[in-house]
């Protein structure tokens, strides 16, 4: 019996020892599990940090697209007998490079152009989208005024381009706000894209007044040089979807700024205002605009204004009104590389000029052909007192007709 009791006690001790070892092993196992959980948590945190770093690095990578175009012109003018005898003239028009994209959320858009007679900046700005509806930009950008992006369908634009009121670019800061169906643009423009009175520019910029030609500028020693500065431009447009096929975009634009002269008499101020409408119905596009403007110089002898563009000096009225009416129809086709034909007629009239200057008109009837990278304009331009067509905006010339083909390869 004593031996049996001693054996039982020994068994109990061994069981207790075994139980203790099991508890110790369970404790070690729990610690190991905790260490593994901590390692997994640390690995997950590190993986998340790596993913964020990779995403940040990817966002910071330059994503800039490089494009451009090369264009040529074929022209026959009614008032150019020598040119008609040659069967017209074929000439190089433009080579341009474009840079568009973003780095780290900051947007870039820039374009430089080379012509036979000048090389110029077209635009260059940086921007940022604060929200899907709000964007800001700074640099050289299109002035928000009138029908955008172009108040025309043809290669020659409308007559408003030649008085700086279509596709004009200035240096400043601006915002675009698009809540719902509205679009609001506001821009503060310090000066034109060249920052002075250069004749070599893409945009039609004010460079002075009462100069008949560049020799007159030299003899006058620049006393009548002037430029637009400190301009505020505002534009509002509403996108009204009438039905499945019809969309109307009524809008209004205004800009006001100062005139800064080389002499005090060249100082002053100016304004321009416009009411405009764009209508799209199926394949049809209609553009209508009424525009009014005035330049008010301190010099009471100011008679007309001078613009510099395309390396030339041009004249325009100090005040005037204008009407533009453009219609276009786009026909999709499948003719080899040809994908669409756009037929259009664009009409411009500038009237009620100061000093009883004669009216300016320009009518362009044409067709644009899209074929792969090629975009070609076929234009018949008839105009009077219209630069590049016949006469000047302060002249009293005869009407003239020009046939022009512009072939451009865009990449």
C-alpha positions in Angstrom: 0.0 0.0 0.0 2.9 2.3 0.9 4.5 1.6 -2.4 1.2 2.2 -4.2 0.8 5.6 -2.5 4.3 6.6 -3.3 3.8 5.7 -7.0 0.6 7.7 -7.2 2.3 10.7 -5.7 5.1 10.5 -8.1 2.6 10.3 -11.0 0.9 13.4 -9.7 4.2 15.3 -9.6 5.0 14.2 -13.1 1.6 15.4 -14.3 2.1 18.7 -12.6 5.5 19.1 -14.2 4.1 18.1 -17.5 1.2 20.6 -17.1 3.8 23.3 -16.2 5.7 22.5 -19.3 2.6 22.7 -21.4 1.7 26.1 -19.9 5.2 27.3 -20.6 5.0 26.1 -24.2 1.7 27.8 -24.6 3.2 31.0 -23.2 6.1 30.8 -25.6 3.6 30.1 -28.4 1.5 33.2 -27.6 4.7 35.3 -27.5 5.7 33.9 -30.9 2.3 34.6 -32.3 2.5 38.2 -31.0 5.9 38.6 -32.5 4.6 37.2 -35.8 1.6 39.6 -35.7 4.0 42.5 -35.0 6.2 41.5 -37.9 3.2 41.2 -40.2 2.0 44.6 -39.1 5.4 46.1 -39.6 5.6 44.5 -43.1 2.1 45.9 -43.9 3.1 49.4 -42.8 6.3 49.1 -44.8 4.4 47.9 -47.9 2.0 50.8 -47.5 4.9 53.3 -47.3 6.5 51.8 -50.3 3.2 52.0 -52.3 2.8 55.6 -51.3 6.4 56.4 -52.2 5.9 54.7 -55.6 2.7 56.5 -56.2 4.3 59.8 -55.3 7.3 59.0 -57.5 5.0 58.1 -60.4 3.0 61.3 -59.9 6.3 63.3 -59.9 7.4 61.7 -63.2 7.3 64.2 -66.1 4.2 63.3 -68.3 4.8 65.9 -71.1 3.5 65.2 -74.6 5.5 66.8 -77.4 3.5 67.6 -80.6 3.6 70.2 -83.3 2.7 71.0 -86.9 4.2 72.0 -90.2 2.0 74.0 -92.6 2.2 75.3 -96.2 0.1 77.8 -98.1 -1.0 78.0 -101.8 -2.4 81.4 -102.6 -3.9 83.2 -105.7 -5.1 86.8 -105.2 -7.4 88.6 -107.5 -5.4 91.9 -107.2 -2.0 90.2 -107.8 -1.6 90.0 -111.6 2.0 88.7 -111.4 0.9 86.0 -109.0 -1.9 85.0 -111.3 0.5 84.8 -114.2 2.6 82.4 -112.2 -0.4 80.3 -111.4 -0.3 81.3 -107.7 2.3 81.0 -105.1 3.2 78.1 -102.8 5.0 79.1 -99.6 6.1 77.7 -96.2 3.7 78.9 -93.5 4.6 77.6 -90.1 6.5 75.0 -88.1 5.5 74.8 -84.5 6.3 72.7 -81.4 3.8 72.0 -78.6 4.4 70.8 -75.0 1.4 69.7 -73.0 1.1 67.6 -69.8 1.7 67.8 -66.1 4.3 67.1 -63.4 3.2 66.5 -59.9 -0.3 67.8 -60.6 1.0 71.1 -62.1 -0.2 71.5 -65.7 2.0 72.8 -68.5 1.0 74.0 -71.9 3.4 75.9 -74.3 3.8 76.5 -78.0 6.6 78.1 -80.1 6.2 79.0 -83.7 8.6 79.5 -86.6 7.7 81.5 -89.7 9.9 82.5 -92.6 10.1 86.0 -91.3 9.9 85.6 -87.5 9.9 83.1 -84.6 7.5 83.8 -81.7 5.8 82.5 -78.6 2.2 81.5 -79.1 1.4 80.6 -75.5 3.1 79.3 -72.4 1.3 78.8 -69.1 1.3 76.6 -66.0 -1.9 75.7 -64.2 -3.5 73.8 -61.3 -6.9 72.1 -60.9 -8.0 72.8 -57.3 -11.2 70.9 -58.0 -13.0 69.4 -60.9 -14.7 72.8 -61.4 -11.9 75.3 -60.6 -8.7 75.8 -62.5 -6.1 78.6 -62.3 -3.3 79.4 -64.8 -0.5 81.8 -65.0 1.7 82.9 -68.0 0.8 83.6 -71.6 -2.7 82.3 -72.3 -5.8 83.0 -74.5 -7.7 86.1 -73.4 -11.2 84.9 -72.4 -13.3 87.0 -74.8 -16.1 86.2 -77.2 -16.7 82.8 -78.9 -14.1 80.4 -77.7 -11.7 78.9 -78.7 -12.2 80.5 -82.2 -14.9 82.8 -83.6 -14.5 81.3 -87.0 -14.0 78.0 -88.9 -11.5 79.1 -91.6 -7.8 79.7 -91.8 -8.1 83.5 -92.0 -10.2 83.8 -88.7 -12.7 86.6 -88.5 -12.0 90.3 -88.9 -12.0 90.6 -85.1 -8.7 88.7 -85.0 -7.0 91.7 -86.7 -8.1 94.1 -84.0 -7.0 91.8 -81.1 -10.5 90.4 -80.3 -10.2 86.8 -81.5 -7.6 84.2 -80.4 -5.5 86.9 -78.6 -2.9 86.0 -76.0 -1.6 88.1 -73.1 0.6 87.7 -70.1 -1.2 87.4 -66.7 -3.1 85.1 -64.3 -6.6 83.7 -64.8 -9.2 81.3 -63.5 -11.9 79.1 -65.1 -14.9 78.0 -62.9 -17.4 75.5 -64.3 -20.2 74.9 -61.8 -22.9 72.8 -63.4 -23.8 74.1 -66.8 -22.1 77.5 -66.3 -18.6 78.6 -67.3 -17.0 81.7 -65.8 -13.6 83.1 -66.8 -11.7 85.9 -65.1 -8.2 87.1 -66.1 -5.9 89.8 -64.8 -3.6 90.6 -67.7 -0.4 92.6 -67.1 0.5 93.2 -70.8 0.7 91.5 -74.2 2.8 88.3 -74.7 5.9 90.3 -75.8 5.7 92.8 -73.0 6.2 95.8 -75.3 5.7 97.3 -78.8 7.1 94.5 -80.9 5.7 93.9 -84.4 6.8 90.3 -84.3 3.9 88.5 -82.6 1.2 86.0 -83.3 -1.5 88.1 -81.6 -2.6 91.5 -82.8 -1.2 93.8 -80.1 -1.6 97.6 -79.7 1.8 99.2 -80.4 0.8 102.9 -80.9 -1.4 105.3 -82.8 -1.3 107.6 -85.8 1.6 105.8 -87.4 1.2 105.4 -91.2 4.2 103.1 -91.6 7.3 101.9 -89.8 9.3 104.8 -91.3 6.9 107.1 -89.5 7.7 105.4 -86.2 11.4 106.1 -86.8 10.9 109.7 -87.6 8.6 110.3 -84.7 11.2 108.7 -82.4 8.6 106.5 -80.8 6.6 109.4 -79.3 3.3 107.8 -80.2 4.2 104.2 -79.0 1.5 102.8 -76.7 0.5 99.4 -75.3 -2.3 97.9 -73.4 -1.5 97.1 -69.7 -3.4 96.2 -66.5 -6.4 94.6 -68.2 -9.3 92.8 -66.5 -11.2 90.4 -68.7 -14.3 88.5 -67.7 -16.5 86.1 -69.5 -19.7 84.1 -68.7 -21.3 81.3 -70.7 -24.3 79.0 -70.1 -24.5 75.5 -71.7 -28.2 74.9 -72.3 -29.1 71.5 -73.7 -32.5 72.0 -75.4 -32.8 68.5 -76.6 -30.8 65.4 -77.7 -29.4 67.2 -80.7 -29.7 71.0 -79.9 -27.3 72.8 -77.5 -27.3 76.6 -77.0 -24.4 78.5 -75.4 -25.3 82.1 -74.8 -22.7 84.3 -73.2 -21.2 87.7 -72.6 -17.6 89.1 -72.4 -16.0 92.3 -71.3 -12.5 93.7 -70.8 -11.2 96.9 -69.6 -7.6 98.2 -69.3 -5.1 101.0 -69.5 -3.1 102.5 -72.3 0.5 103.2 -71.4 2.4 105.6 -73.7 6.0 106.4 -74.3 4.8 110.0 -73.6 2.0 111.2 -71.4 -0.2 111.9 -74.4 -0.2 108.2 -75.3 -1.8 107.2 -72.0 -5.5 106.4 -71.7 -7.8 103.5 -71.3 -9.9 101.1 -73.4 -12.8 98.7 -73.2 -14.4 96.0 -75.3 -17.7 94.2 -74.8 -19.4 91.3 -76.6 -22.6 89.3 -76.6 -22.2 85.9 -78.2 -24.1 82.6 -79.0 -22.9 79.2 -80.1 -25.5 76.7 -81.3 -24.9 73.1 -82.1 -27.6 71.0 -83.8 -26.6 67.5 -84.9 -23.7 68.2 -87.3 -24.4 71.9 -87.6 -22.5 74.7 -85.8 -23.6 78.3 -85.6 -21.6 81.2 -84.1 -23.0 84.7 -83.6 -21.3 87.7 -81.9 -21.9 91.4 -81.5 -18.8 93.4 -80.3 -18.2 97.0 -79.4 -14.9 98.6 -78.4 -13.2 102.0 -77.9 -9.6 103.2 -77.2 -9.5 106.6 -75.5 -6.1 108.3 -75.7 -5.2 111.4 -73.7 -4.0 112.8 -77.0 -6.9 114.6 -78.6 -5.2 114.2 -82.0 -5.4 110.4 -81.9 -7.1 109.3 -85.1 -6.5 105.6 -85.5 -4.7 102.9 -83.6 -1.7 100.7 -84.7 -1.4 97.0 -84.2 1.7 94.9 -84.6 1.4 91.3 -85.7 3.1 88.9 -88.2 6.1 91.3 -88.3 4.0 94.1 -89.8 2.4 97.4 -88.7 -1.4 97.7 -89.3 -4.0 100.2 -88.5 -7.5 100.0 -87.0 -10.3 102.3 -85.8 -10.2 103.8 -82.3 -13.8 102.8 -81.8 -16.1 100.6 -83.8 -18.8 97.9 -83.7 -18.7 94.4 -85.3 -21.0 91.6 -86.2 -19.9 88.1 -87.0 -22.0 85.2 -88.2 -20.5 81.8 -89.0 -22.1 78.5 -89.9 -20.5 75.1 -90.5 -21.6 71.6 -91.3 -19.4 68.6 -90.6 -19.8 65.4 -92.7 -18.1 62.2 -91.4 -16.7 60.1 -94.3 -14.6 57.0 -94.8 -12.5 57.7 -97.8 -9.2 56.1 -97.1 -7.5 58.4 -94.6 -10.1 61.1 -95.0 -12.4 61.0 -91.9 -14.4 64.2 -92.1 -15.3 67.2 -94.3 -16.4 70.5 -92.8 -18.2 73.0 -95.0 -18.5 76.6 -93.7 -19.3 80.2 -94.4 -17.9 82.9 -92.0 -18.9 86.5 -92.3 -17.5 89.5 -90.5 -18.5 93.2 -90.6 -16.8 96.1 -88.7 -18.9 99.3 -88.9 -19.6 102.6 -87.1 -15.9 103.4 -87.0 -14.6 106.7 -85.6 -13.5 109.4 -88.1 -16.0 108.0 -90.6 -13.6 105.3 -91.7 -15.2 103.0 -94.2 -16.7 99.6 -93.2 -14.6 96.5 -93.2 -16.1 93.2 -94.3 -14.8 89.7 -94.9 -16.6 86.6 -96.1 -14.9 83.2 -96.2 -16.5 80.2 -97.9 -14.6 77.0 -97.6 -14.1 73.4 -96.7 -11.7 71.7 -94.2 -10.6 68.2 -94.8 -9.4 65.9 -92.0 -7.2 63.0 -93.1 -5.1 61.3 -90.4 -2.5 63.9 -89.3 -3.4 66.2 -92.2 -5.8 69.1 -91.8 -6.4 71.1 -95.0 -8.3 74.4 -95.5 -9.7 75.3 -98.9 -10.9 79.0 -98.6 -12.3 81.6 -100.9 -12.0 84.9 -99.1 -13.7 88.1 -100.3 -13.1 91.3 -98.4 -12.8 95.0 -98.4 -10.6 97.2 -96.1 -9.4 93.9 -94.6 -5.7 93.1 -93.9 -4.2 90.2 -95.9 -7.2 90.4 -98.3 -7.4 93.9 -99.6 -6.6 97.3 -98.1 -6.5 98.4 -94.4 -9.2 99.0 -91.8 -8.7 102.7 -92.0 -8.6 102.8 -95.8 -11.2 103.1 -98.5 -10.2 100.3 -100.9 -11.9 98.0 -103.4 -13.1 94.5 -102.6 -10.7 91.7 -103.4 -10.9 87.9 -103.6 -8.3 85.4 -102.5 -8.2 81.7 -103.0 -6.1 80.0 -100.3 -5.2 76.4 -99.5 -3.4 75.7 -96.2 -2.1 72.2 -95.7 -1.0 71.3 -92.2 0.4 68.1 -90.8 -0.2 67.9 -87.1 1.6 65.5 -84.8 
